[in-house]
Amino acid sequence: MDGKDPDRPTDDDGRRPRPPVPPVFAVPETALRRFGATVLDPRTATRVGDEPAPRAVAYVPHRLFVPGLTDEQLDEGPLQLLRRIGEEMDFQVDVLPSRVAAAAQELGYAERLGRSTHRLVELRPNPGRVGAPLTAWDVVQRARGVDRKAAAGFSLNHVMMSSGLEGVGYMGGVGYMGGVGYMGGVGYMGGVGYMGGVGAPGVAAGRGPVQLHVDAPQPTGGPSPVVAVLDTGLGSHPWFDGSPLVDRDPSVAGQTIGLRFAPDRDPEGRGVTIDTVNGTLDALAGHGTFVAGVIRQQCPDARLVVVPVMYGDGAADEQDVVEALGLLALYHWAAQEGRVDHEPLSVVNLSMGYYHERPDTVSDEDALFRVMATLAEDGVAVVAAAGNGSTTEHFWPAALSQNPNRAIPVAAVGALNPTGKAAATFSNTGEWVTHWHPGVAVVSTMPTTLEGSLRGDLAVPAGHGSPARETPDPDCYATGFGVWSGTSFAAPCCAGGISQLLATKTCGSVAEAVAKALGGAP
């Protein structure tokens, strides 16, 4: 390292800063349709004063996060300002039902959580409204122009994407590069802008089945750190089926934590939920099981709390993630006070994220970041993937690692090659990436039920004394194991390492374990 800030590279003369390389990033059309999302166009987006153009992001245009939880907290300011804006822009504000609010009221934590969380509201155009379509971005900008301090906590409802290769920039998406513009239907065929997955011929490609003969990691019976895995869920696998160290259906105060997929829509079941016509395996089918297996390899004693928030195309609605984290905060507090029969959380793993529309002005006031800060303040390590954009551009929420005021800083995890001597070509980098762990050609668990429509290239029937011969089925995971690459899998390596330090009592606190799990920087 030459001491230069990698987030502010310079031209050859060493004097004039130039912007970071734009990330390769895409949101599939299936996700845009599912969430009713759109893409913020930097060329036409409303600005306040002389502020720079925002970056392109996918977001839900008719919804907005506002700070607070209870009716009293919302009426203290956020709703007053929104209703005032609504009179000017001809819309109504509807506060949406909240399972977090219901659980917090039941447990008596409403005031406490309300100081550090957000509520989702719907912006409903009045009948007969004329003019440009109503969008949350325009409402936020109008609110900032009227009362910037009161509008500080308003935030968009973003679409988040997995950080497993084939989850970022694969065929059929809407790709946008660092806010410089966006193009519909940009496909990158299975990776981060390169055919086949990771970079170039001869290097580890994307997901694929493998045969592996190993026994399940055996718990020692010692302390069991609790790790919440927010992902696609957990499929069937001998390592997890029937294990007392797995909670597949977490809840708090009668409220389920995370999504619940029907069997035919479960990306961890057969894994065919997106292209049901052709029966192809979802791009991110098995992602949650793979992440869980990485954690289990690192810490056999870890107790996994399975929180589905991501769909088979690798997309997650930020509102689902924020709600799950809010319920996990209640889950954690109830355990700390001995009101339930499970242990408090130790670690939360987030192998997903997005590039923010205003990267230079991001604060903890945004909905996702604020609830993450609450968990950190109460002794929970949050581990987040650094993203696969081959850029120094900040990927959120991992980039919250830069906040120096956190008791337990977010661990932003970049991916190393198998030797550990260099960063993966796809991994985001920069001073904000604080932890480095293997993320290329990782071998881990896959649901044994995954089976798509692809078949081997060759199949020769038995005959004339010769057995049947065929090339392997590329999307059948009956072996229960696969190989995959991405910062998605570097993150759980870090999360598992933190858990192991706690399980073996090598570290006396979560904060100490996070600091010790830094890993080797390339």
RODO-2510 file (C-alpha; in nm, 4 decimals, decimal comma):
residues 522
     n   res          X          Y          Z
     1     m     0,0000     0,0000     0,0000
     2     d     0,1308     0,3481    -0,0858
     3     g    -0,0839     0,5311     0,1688
     4     k    -0,3237     0,6798    -0,0874
     5     d    -0,6947     0,6649    -0,0233
     6     p    -0,8277     0,4016    -0,2686
     7     d    -1,1633     0,5765    -0,2637
     8     r    -1,0067     0,8898    -0,4129
     9     p    -0,7750     0,7723    -0,6908
    10     t    -0,5886     1,0406    -0,8823
    11     d    -0,4929     1,0993    -1,2420
    12     d    -0,1391     1,0292    -1,3542
    13     d    -0,0200     1,3712    -1,2412
    14     g    -0,1239     1,2824    -0,8847
    15     r    -0,3161     1,6037    -0,8352
    16     r    -0,6690     1,5839    -0,9700
    17     p    -0,9013     1,3319    -0,8012
    18     r    -1,1089     1,1162    -1,0321
    19     p    -1,4243     0,9276    -0,9430
    20     p    -1,4232     0,5581    -0,8534
    21     v    -1,4766     0,3041    -1,1275
    22     p    -1,8554     0,2619    -1,1589
    23     p    -1,9806    -0,0706    -1,0230
    24     v    -2,1398    -0,3358    -1,2385
    25     f    -2,4811    -0,3864    -1,0822
    26     a    -2,8220    -0,4982    -1,2034
    27     v    -3,1682    -0,5590    -1,0643
    28     p    -3,3661    -0,8259    -1,2529
    29     e    -3,6917    -0,7299    -1,4157
    30     t    -3,8659    -0,9983    -1,2098
    31     a    -3,7786    -0,8047    -0,8953
    32     l    -3,8914    -0,4701    -1,0343
    33     r    -4,2290    -0,6206    -1,1189
    34     r    -4,2639    -0,8074    -0,7905
    35     f    -4,1986    -0,5026    -0,5758
    36     g    -4,3591    -0,2463    -0,8069
    37     a    -4,0187    -0,0791    -0,8241
    38     t    -3,8681     0,1653    -1,0686
    39     v    -3,5220     0,3073    -1,1353
    40     l    -3,4318     0,6607    -1,0290
    41     d    -3,2966     0,8317    -1,3410
    42     p    -3,0098     1,0706    -1,2513
    43     r    -3,0718     1,2713    -1,5673
    44     t    -3,4242     1,3758    -1,4725
    45     a    -3,4285     1,3385    -1,0930
    46     t    -3,5424     1,6421    -0,8910
    47     r    -3,2602     1,8229    -0,7071
    48     v    -3,2563     2,0671    -0,4178
    49     g    -3,0394     2,3711    -0,4752
    50     d    -2,7017     2,2939    -0,6308
    51     e    -2,6764     1,9370    -0,5013
    52     p    -2,5239     1,6843    -0,7444
    53     a    -2,7343     1,4397    -0,9420
    54     p    -2,8251     1,1276    -0,7453
    55     r    -2,6999     0,7836    -0,8400
    56     a    -2,9359     0,5442    -1,0150
    57     v    -3,1097     0,3090    -0,7710
    58     a    -3,4061     0,0745    -0,7867
    59     y    -3,6752     0,1747    -0,5371
    60     v    -4,0486     0,1488    -0,4704
    61     p    -4,1902     0,4841    -0,5856
    62     h    -4,5135     0,4863    -0,3821
    63     r    -4,3618     0,4072    -0,0413
    64     l    -4,1404     0,5929     0,2012
    65     f    -3,9731     0,5228     0,5352
    66     v    -4,0261     0,7826     0,8089
    67     p    -3,8710     0,7774     1,1586
    68     g    -4,0773     0,6525     1,4488
    69     l    -4,2965     0,3561     1,5361
    70     t    -4,5938     0,4574     1,7488
    71     d    -4,8699     0,6917     1,6361
    72     e    -4,7472     0,9526     1,8824
    73     q    -4,3909     0,9386     1,7498
    74     l    -4,5077     0,9655     1,3906
    75     d    -4,7387     1,2571     1,4638
    76     e    -4,4627     1,4504     1,6411
    77     g    -4,3163     1,5641     1,3110
    78     p    -4,2761     1,3220     1,0190
    79     l    -4,6440     1,2928     0,9358
    80     q    -4,7081     1,6629     0,9888
    81     l    -4,4455     1,7468     0,7295
    82     l    -4,5639     1,4776     0,4872
    83     r    -4,9261     1,5884     0,5101
    84     r    -4,8180     1,9450     0,4463
    85     i    -4,6296     1,8295     0,1365
    86     g    -4,9303     1,6180     0,0407
    87     e    -5,1513     1,9265     0,0285
    88     e    -4,9056     2,0878    -0,2114
    89     m    -4,8500     1,7782    -0,4292
    90     d    -5,2079     1,6441    -0,4104
    91     f    -5,1616     1,3125    -0,2283
    92     q    -5,2610     1,1388     0,0964
    93     v    -5,0368     0,9579     0,3445
    94     d    -5,1375     0,6135     0,4734
    95     v    -4,9384     0,4557     0,7574
    96     l    -4,9038     0,0874     0,6717
    97     p    -4,9649    -0,1901     0,9265
    98     s    -4,6498    -0,3021     1,1042
    99     r    -4,5757    -0,6399     1,2585
   100     v    -4,2830    -0,4762     1,4351
   101     a    -4,5162    -0,2214     1,5969
   102     a    -4,7563    -0,4967     1,7037
   103     a    -4,4791    -0,7056     1,8616
   104     a    -4,3200    -0,4018     2,0283
   105     q    -4,6531    -0,3026     2,1830
   106     e    -4,7077    -0,6585     2,3065
   107     l    -4,3649    -0,6667     2,4732
   108     g    -4,3739    -0,3089     2,6027
   109     y    -4,0805    -0,1997     2,3851
   110     a    -4,2668     0,0416     2,1572
   111     e    -4,1154     0,3605     2,2960
   112     r    -3,7672     0,2134     2,3090
   113     l    -3,7684     0,0753     1,9557
   114     g    -3,9544     0,3756     1,8204
   115     r    -3,6516     0,5928     1,8942
   116     s    -3,4379     0,3843     1,6605
   117     t    -3,6574     0,2549     1,3812
   118     h    -3,8802     0,3647     1,0951
   119     r    -4,2331     0,3051     0,9786
   120     l    -4,3368     0,2541     0,6182
   121     v    -4,5982     0,4877     0,4706
   122     e    -4,7831     0,4764     0,1396
   123     l    -4,8162     0,7847    -0,0778
   124     r    -5,1615     0,7720    -0,2373
   125     p    -5,2426     1,0220    -0,5147
   126     n    -5,5745     1,1995    -0,4722
   127     p    -5,8479     1,1094    -0,7225
   128     g    -5,8208     1,3260    -1,0299
   129     r    -5,4611     1,4286    -0,9559
   130     v    -5,2887     1,5689    -1,2665
   131     g    -4,9271     1,6264    -1,3531
   132     a    -4,6182     1,4066    -1,3360
   133     p    -4,6506     1,0681    -1,1634
   134     l    -4,6066     1,0852    -0,7879
   135     t    -4,2760     0,9378    -0,6660
   136     a    -4,1209     0,9017    -0,3229
   137     w    -3,8017     1,0673    -0,4519
   138     d    -3,9882     1,3843    -0,5495
   139     v    -4,1699     1,3866    -0,2144
   140     v    -3,8426     1,3511    -0,0227
   141     q    -3,6827     1,6276    -0,2258
   142     r    -3,9791     1,8590    -0,1666
   143     a    -3,9641     1,7811     0,2063
   144     r    -3,5906     1,8580     0,2168
   145     g    -3,6540     2,1879     0,0448
   146     v    -3,9201     2,2799     0,3029
   147     d    -3,7538     2,1543     0,6241
   148     r    -3,4278     1,9669     0,5765
   149     k    -3,3911     1,8853     0,9464
   150     a    -3,7413     1,7368     0,9765
   151     a    -3,6914     1,5396     0,6553
   152     a    -3,3498     1,4039     0,7568
   153     g    -3,4902     1,0638     0,8519
   154     f    -3,6984     1,0140     0,5369
   155     s    -3,5580     0,7359     0,3191
   156     l    -3,6484     0,5468     0,0047
   157     n    -3,7592     0,1845     0,0011
   158     h    -3,4726     0,0314    -0,2009
   159     v    -3,4343    -0,2997    -0,3777
   160     m    -3,1381    -0,4890    -0,2343
   161     m    -2,9418    -0,7570    -0,4200
   162     s    -2,7452    -1,0629    -0,3171
   163     s    -2,3668    -1,0553    -0,3258
   164     g    -2,3328    -1,4069    -0,4647
   165     l    -2,2160    -1,4261    -0,8238
   166     e    -2,5117    -1,4666    -1,0561
   167     g    -2,6911    -1,2420    -0,8094
   168     v    -2,5430    -0,9198    -0,9381
   169     g    -2,5597    -0,8371    -1,3038
   170     y    -2,7073    -1,1510    -1,4516
   171     m    -2,9177    -1,1862    -1,7628
   172     g    -3,2560    -1,0156    -1,7719
   173     g    -3,1965    -0,7280    -1,5365
   174     v    -3,1916    -0,3527    -1,5361
   175     g    -2,8275    -0,2657    -1,4926
   176     y    -2,7050     0,0720    -1,3809
   177     m    -2,3485     0,1774    -1,3339
   178     g    -2,2784     0,3930    -1,0330
   179     g    -2,5436     0,6514    -1,1108
   180     v    -2,4095     0,7355    -1,4562
   181     g    -2,7177     0,6024    -1,6287
   182     y    -2,9043     0,2791    -1,6650
   183     m    -2,9961     0,0440    -1,9441
   184     g    -3,2893    -0,1965    -1,9561
   185     g    -3,2208    -0,5601    -2,0162
   186     v    -2,8456    -0,5467    -1,9663
   187     g    -2,7287    -0,9034    -1,9120
   188     y    -2,3926    -1,0124    -1,7826
   189     m    -2,4395    -1,3884    -1,8072
   190     g    -2,3831    -1,5219    -1,4624
   191     g    -2,1471    -1,2905    -1,2853
   192     v    -2,0049    -0,9457    -1,2579
   193     g    -1,9750    -0,8441    -1,6186
   194     y    -1,7919    -1,1494    -1,7449
   195     m    -1,9052    -1,4727    -1,9130
   196     g    -1,9396    -1,7530    -1,6665
   197     g    -1,8931    -1,5947    -1,3320
   198     v    -1,5775    -1,4560    -1,1867
   199     g    -1,3533    -1,2994    -1,4410
   200     a    -1,1779    -1,4765    -1,7244
   201     p    -1,1208    -1,8244    -1,8677
   202     g    -0,9370    -2,0491    -1,6288
   203     v    -1,0654    -1,9002    -1,3054
   204     a    -1,3457    -2,0173    -1,0802
   205     a    -1,6815    -1,9824    -1,2497
   206     g    -2,0171    -1,9423    -1,0764
   207     r    -2,2311    -2,1969    -0,8952
   208     g    -2,2013    -2,5704    -0,9615
   209     p    -2,2541    -2,9059    -0,7870
   210     v    -1,9644    -3,1024    -0,6390
   211     q    -1,9185    -3,4369    -0,4691
   212     l    -1,7801    -3,4126    -0,1177
   213     h    -1,7380    -3,6861     0,1425
   214     v    -1,7153    -3,5189     0,4813
   215     d    -1,8959    -3,5650     0,8074
   216     a    -2,1093    -3,2844     0,9417
   217     p    -1,9130    -3,0523     1,1732
   218     q    -1,9776    -3,1747     1,5261
   219     p    -2,0718    -2,9300     1,8009
   220     t    -1,8648    -2,9481     2,1165
   221     g    -2,1541    -2,8828     2,3527
   222     g    -2,0013    -2,5535     2,4582
   223     p    -2,1506    -2,2050     2,4208
   224     s    -2,3721    -2,1609     2,1136
   225     p    -2,3502    -1,8083     1,9709
   226     v    -2,6761    -1,7154     1,7988
   227     v    -2,6340    -1,6135     1,4340
   228     a    -2,9266    -1,4682     1,2390
   229     v    -2,8949    -1,5353     0,8659
   230     l    -3,1059    -1,2990     0,6530
   231     d    -3,1144    -1,4690     0,3154
   232     t    -3,3237    -1,6968     0,0933
   233     g    -3,3922    -1,9394     0,3791
   234     l    -3,2541    -2,2862     0,4510
   235     g    -3,3186    -2,5970     0,2438
   236     s    -3,3077    -2,9653     0,3268
   237     h    -2,9632    -3,0975     0,4118
   238     p    -2,8296    -3,3597     0,6561
   239     w    -2,6185    -3,0980     0,8300
   240     f    -2,9289    -2,9041     0,9337
   241     d    -3,2351    -3,1287     0,9194
   242     g    -3,3559    -3,1949     1,2724
   243     s    -3,0665    -3,0097     1,4313
   244     p    -3,1377    -2,8414     1,7671
   245     l    -2,8949    -2,5702     1,6546
   246     v    -3,1278    -2,4513     1,3780
   247     d    -3,4385    -2,2355     1,4198
   248     r    -3,6207    -2,2437     1,0859
   249     d    -3,9306    -2,0601     1,2096
   250     p    -3,8247    -1,7761     1,4418
   251     s    -4,0891    -1,5514     1,5934
   252     v    -4,1317    -1,2946     1,8670
   253     a    -4,4537    -1,1967     2,0453
   254     g    -4,6505    -1,4077     1,7996
   255     q    -4,4996    -1,2376     1,4930
   256     t    -4,2971    -1,4447     1,2463
   257     i    -3,9555    -1,3045     1,1600
   258     g    -3,8937    -1,2940     0,7851
   259     l    -4,0923    -1,4176     0,4879
   260     r    -4,2585    -1,7579     0,4584
   261     f    -4,2556    -1,9067     0,1081
   262     a    -4,5133    -2,1511    -0,0243
   263     p    -4,3463    -2,4821    -0,1248
   264     d    -4,3635    -2,4061    -0,4968
   265     r    -4,2207    -2,0546    -0,4431
   266     d    -3,9354    -2,1538    -0,2127
   267     p    -3,5899    -2,0867    -0,3628
   268     e    -3,4522    -2,3417    -0,1162
   269     g    -3,6964    -2,6168    -0,2221
   270     r    -3,6775    -2,7359    -0,5809
   271     g    -3,5310    -2,3939    -0,6587
   272     v    -3,7453    -2,3193    -0,9640
   273     t    -3,9571    -2,0124    -0,8853
   274     i    -3,8676    -1,7536    -1,1511
   275     d    -3,8572    -1,9263    -1,4903
   276     t    -4,1267    -2,1840    -1,4305
   277     v    -4,2002    -2,2179    -1,8034
   278     n    -3,8568    -2,3602    -1,8831
   279     g    -3,7933    -2,4967    -1,5346
   280     t    -3,4504    -2,3391    -1,4988
   281     l    -3,2971    -2,3128    -1,1551
   282     d    -3,3259    -1,9690    -0,9912
   283     a    -3,0067    -1,7658    -1,0175
   284     l    -2,9774    -1,7577    -0,6377
   285     a    -3,1455    -2,0877    -0,5484
   286     g    -2,9655    -2,2413    -0,2524
   287     h    -2,7919    -1,9174    -0,1542
   288     g    -2,9147    -1,9251     0,2066
   289     t    -2,8205    -2,2897     0,2548
   290     f    -2,4749    -2,2213     0,1119
   291     v    -2,4259    -1,9281     0,3517
   292     a    -2,5441    -2,1398     0,6459
   293     g    -2,2963    -2,4125     0,5542
   294     v    -2,0065    -2,1673     0,5525
   295     i    -2,1006    -2,0539     0,9030
   296     r    -2,1386    -2,4140     1,0212
   297     q    -1,7918    -2,5025     0,8898
   298     q    -1,6415    -2,2134     1,0825
   299     c    -1,8400    -2,2662     1,4023
   300     p    -2,0118    -2,6029     1,4591
   301     d    -2,1616    -2,4722     1,7850
   302     a    -2,3385    -2,1741     1,6275
   303     r    -2,7169    -2,1689     1,6602
   304     l    -2,8608    -2,0513     1,3283
   305     v    -3,1750    -1,8369     1,3188
   306     v    -3,3084    -1,8612     0,9640
   307     v    -3,4708    -1,5390     0,8377
   308     p    -3,5882    -1,5553     0,4736
   309     v    -3,5965    -1,2108     0,3110
   310     m    -3,4532    -1,2757    -0,0366
   311     y    -3,6182    -1,4255    -0,3434
   312     g    -3,4735    -1,6709    -0,5933
   313     d    -3,3620    -1,3946    -0,8308
   314     g    -3,1385    -1,2541    -0,5567
   315     a    -3,3544    -0,9502    -0,4801
   316     a    -3,4875    -0,8381    -0,1427
   317     d    -3,7345    -0,5608    -0,0653
   318     e    -3,5693    -0,3278     0,1851
   319     q    -3,8943    -0,3097     0,3822
   320     d    -3,8726    -0,6867     0,4457
   321     v    -3,5135    -0,6532     0,5653
   322     v    -3,5904    -0,3558     0,7904
   323     e    -3,8929    -0,5337     0,9380
   324     a    -3,6903    -0,8510     1,0018
   325     l    -3,4135    -0,6544     1,1740
   326     g    -3,6685    -0,4695     1,3887
   327     l    -3,8231    -0,7991     1,4991
   328     l    -3,4749    -0,9384     1,5647
   329     a    -3,4048    -0,6417     1,7918
   330     l    -3,7163    -0,7355     1,9931
   331     y    -3,6103    -1,1032     1,9838
   332     h    -3,2723    -0,9982     2,1229
   333     w    -3,4065    -0,7698     2,3958
   334     a    -3,6578    -1,0284     2,5163
   335     a    -3,3748    -1,2825     2,5451
   336     q    -3,1480    -1,0384     2,7269
   337     e    -3,4181    -0,9863     2,9875
   338     g    -3,4888    -1,3582     3,0233
   339     r    -3,8439    -1,3332     2,8910
   340     v    -3,7992    -1,6136     2,6366
   341     d    -3,6219    -1,9499     2,6322
   342     h    -3,3534    -1,8678     2,3770
   343     e    -3,0222    -1,6842     2,3990
   344     p    -2,9671    -1,3277     2,2735
   345     l    -2,8224    -1,2684     1,9279
   346     s    -2,4483    -1,2555     1,8761
   347     v    -2,4169    -1,2011     1,4996
   348     v    -2,6348    -1,0977     1,2036
   349     n    -2,5180    -1,1926     0,8528
   350     l    -2,6254    -0,9807     0,5533
   351     s    -2,4947    -1,1092     0,2191
   352     m    -2,6721    -0,8360     0,0223
   353     g    -2,6856    -0,4624    -0,0322
   354     y    -2,7163    -0,1768    -0,2830
   355     y    -2,5447     0,1394    -0,4042
   356     h    -2,7049     0,4450    -0,2448
   357     e    -2,8519     0,7328    -0,4456
   358     r    -2,6633     0,9872    -0,2311
   359     p    -2,3380     0,8136    -0,1312
   360     d    -2,1747     1,1327    -0,0084
   361     t    -2,4532     1,2188     0,2366
   362     v    -2,5537     0,8798     0,3775
   363     s    -2,6206     0,8849     0,7511
   364     d    -2,7590     0,6559     1,0172
   365     e    -3,0950     0,8236     0,9671
   366     d    -3,1866     0,5884     0,6825
   367     a    -3,4277     0,3141     0,7901
   368     l    -3,1999     0,0153     0,7336
   369     f    -2,8970     0,1799     0,8900
   370     r    -3,0765     0,3032     1,1983
   371     v    -3,2081    -0,0361     1,3031
   372     m    -2,8643    -0,1894     1,2366
   373     a    -2,7150     0,0708     1,4688
   374     t    -2,9649    -0,0334     1,7356
   375     l    -2,8490    -0,3943     1,7165
   376     a    -2,4842    -0,2887     1,7364
   377     e    -2,5505    -0,0703     2,0381
   378     d    -2,6987    -0,3728     2,2138
   379     g    -2,4018    -0,6013     2,1563
   380     v    -2,4756    -0,7634     1,8187
   381     a    -2,2150    -0,7911     1,5442
   382     v    -2,3499    -0,7066     1,1981
   383     v    -2,1487    -0,8660     0,9173
   384     a    -2,2186    -0,7434     0,5619
   385     a    -2,0825    -0,8413     0,2209
   386     a    -1,8795    -0,5708     0,0460
   387     g    -2,0377    -0,6390    -0,2949
   388     n    -1,9174    -0,7700    -0,6293
   389     g    -1,8948    -0,4518    -0,8353
   390     s    -1,5166    -0,4486    -0,8945
   391     t    -1,5145    -0,0939    -0,7597
   392     t    -1,4271     0,1236    -0,4620
   393     e    -1,7817     0,2637    -0,4728
   394     h    -1,9486     0,2246    -0,1340
   395     f    -2,1857    -0,0712    -0,1097
   396     w    -2,4458    -0,0363     0,1637
   397     p    -2,4987    -0,1409     0,4386
   398     a    -2,1403    -0,2743     0,4430
   399     a    -2,0016     0,0788     0,4046
   400     l    -2,1417     0,1662     0,7484
   401     s    -1,8092     0,0222     0,8657
   402     q    -1,6771     0,3770     0,8335
   403     n    -1,8887     0,5058     1,1223
   404     p    -1,6383     0,5551     1,4066
   405     n    -1,9061     0,6066     1,6715
   406     r    -2,0385     0,2517     1,6811
   407     a    -1,9688     0,0377     1,9862
   408     i    -1,9430    -0,2560     1,7457
   409     p    -1,8598    -0,1419     1,3926
   410     v    -2,0166    -0,3139     1,0931
   411     a    -1,7804    -0,5718     0,9454
   412     a    -1,7577    -0,4995     0,5704
   413     v    -1,6204    -0,8191     0,4161
   414     g    -1,4347    -0,8384     0,0870
   415     a    -1,3493    -1,1601    -0,0979
   416     l    -1,0049    -1,3167    -0,1240
   417     n    -0,8879    -1,5734    -0,3751
   418     p    -0,8355    -1,9250    -0,2362
   419     t    -0,4697    -1,8620    -0,1549
   420     g    -0,5629    -1,5544     0,0482
   421     k    -0,2894    -1,3541    -0,1229
   422     a    -0,5029    -1,1285    -0,3417
   423     a    -0,8498    -0,9834    -0,3619
   424     a    -1,0933    -1,1499    -0,5979
   425     t    -1,1265    -0,9636    -0,9265
   426     f    -1,4970    -0,9039    -0,8632
   427     s    -1,4697    -0,7869    -0,5018
   428     n    -1,5304    -0,4269    -0,4071
   429     t    -1,2338    -0,2675    -0,2355
   430     g    -1,1437     0,0531    -0,0538
   431     e    -1,0627     0,1617     0,2995
   432     w    -1,4234     0,0987     0,3968
   433     v    -1,3733    -0,2771     0,3400
   434     t    -1,2508    -0,3767     0,6850
   435     h    -1,2438    -0,7559     0,6760
   436     w    -1,1139    -0,9994     0,4119
   437     h    -1,2026    -1,3675     0,3876
   438     p    -1,2099    -1,6378     0,1148
   439     g    -1,4854    -1,5806    -0,1414
   440     v    -1,3708    -1,7631    -0,4548
   441     a    -1,4409    -2,1307    -0,5300
   442     v    -1,5947    -2,1775    -0,1858
   443     v    -1,7433    -2,5223    -0,1187
   444     s    -2,0480    -2,5433     0,1038
   445     t    -2,3882    -2,6996     0,1526
   446     m    -2,6711    -2,6881    -0,1031
   447     p    -3,0294    -2,8125    -0,0658
   448     t    -3,0430    -3,1759    -0,1769
   449     t    -3,3789    -3,0988    -0,3410
   450     l    -3,2468    -2,8503    -0,5975
   451     e    -3,3155    -2,9763    -0,9479
   452     g    -3,3622    -2,7655    -1,2601
   453     s    -3,4312    -2,8516    -1,6203
   454     l    -3,0727    -2,8500    -1,7468
   455     r    -2,9107    -3,1804    -1,8341
   456     g    -2,5611    -3,2949    -1,9165
   457     d    -2,4317    -3,2292    -2,2670
   458     l    -2,3872    -3,5978    -2,3465
   459     a    -2,5852    -3,9072    -2,2507
   460     v    -2,5064    -4,2506    -2,3882
   461     p    -2,7344    -4,5402    -2,2900
   462     a    -2,5914    -4,8677    -2,1684
   463     g    -2,5311    -5,1356    -2,4272
   464     h    -2,2894    -5,3902    -2,5677
   465     g    -2,1361    -5,4464    -2,2281
   466     s    -2,0743    -5,0760    -2,1635
   467     p    -2,2434    -4,8881    -1,8775
   468     a    -2,4498    -4,5755    -1,9332
   469     r    -2,2257    -4,2731    -1,9686
   470     e    -2,3071    -3,9031    -1,9427
   471     t    -2,1640    -3,5654    -1,8553
   472     p    -2,2784    -3,4311    -1,5165
   473     d    -2,6117    -3,2588    -1,4616
   474     p    -2,5109    -2,8938    -1,3996
   475     d    -2,8096    -2,8003    -1,1803
   476     c    -2,8801    -3,1139    -0,9758
   477     y    -2,7572    -3,0769    -0,6182
   478     a    -2,8567    -3,4188    -0,4832
   479     t    -2,4998    -3,4486    -0,3541
   480     g    -2,5798    -3,1687    -0,1087
   481     f    -2,2701    -2,9656    -0,1898
   482     g    -2,1682    -2,7021    -0,4399
   483     v    -1,9013    -2,4523    -0,5298
   484     w    -1,9773    -2,0816    -0,5570
   485     s    -1,8038    -1,7436    -0,5472
   486     g    -1,8894    -1,3955    -0,4234
   487     t    -1,8511    -1,1653    -0,1264
   488     s    -2,1793    -1,3280    -0,0185
   489     f    -1,9679    -1,6181     0,1029
   490     a    -1,6766    -1,4212     0,2410
   491     a    -1,9230    -1,2558     0,4822
   492     p    -2,0445    -1,5784     0,6525
   493     c    -1,6834    -1,6945     0,6764
   494     c    -1,6275    -1,3832     0,8863
   495     a    -1,9540    -1,4298     1,0785
   496     g    -1,8632    -1,7899     1,1537
   497     g    -1,5167    -1,6870     1,2640
   498     i    -1,6599    -1,4311     1,5063
   499     s    -1,8969    -1,6981     1,6384
   500     q    -1,6136    -1,9459     1,6864
   501     l    -1,4139    -1,6934     1,8880
   502     l    -1,7183    -1,6537     2,1139
   503     a    -1,7922    -2,0277     2,1303
   504     t    -1,4370    -2,1082     2,2374
   505     k    -1,4280    -1,8108     2,4746
   506     t    -1,1206    -1,6856     2,2916
   507     c    -1,2791    -1,3406     2,3119
   508     g    -1,4810    -1,2103     2,6009
   509     s    -1,7067    -0,9807     2,4010
   510     v    -1,8598    -0,9489     2,0563
   511     a    -1,6684    -0,6249     1,9959
   512     e    -1,3393    -0,7991     2,0710
   513     a    -1,4308    -1,0884     1,8394
   514     v    -1,5156    -0,8512     1,5526
   515     a    -1,1785    -0,6808     1,5933
   516     k    -0,9948    -1,0130     1,6031
   517     a    -1,1745    -1,1547     1,2958
   518     l    -1,0240    -0,8980     1,0597
   519     g    -0,8711    -1,1600     0,8315
   520     g    -0,5744    -1,0960     0,6076
   521     a    -0,6044    -0,7897     0,3849
   522     p    -0,4620    -0,8448     0,0353
***
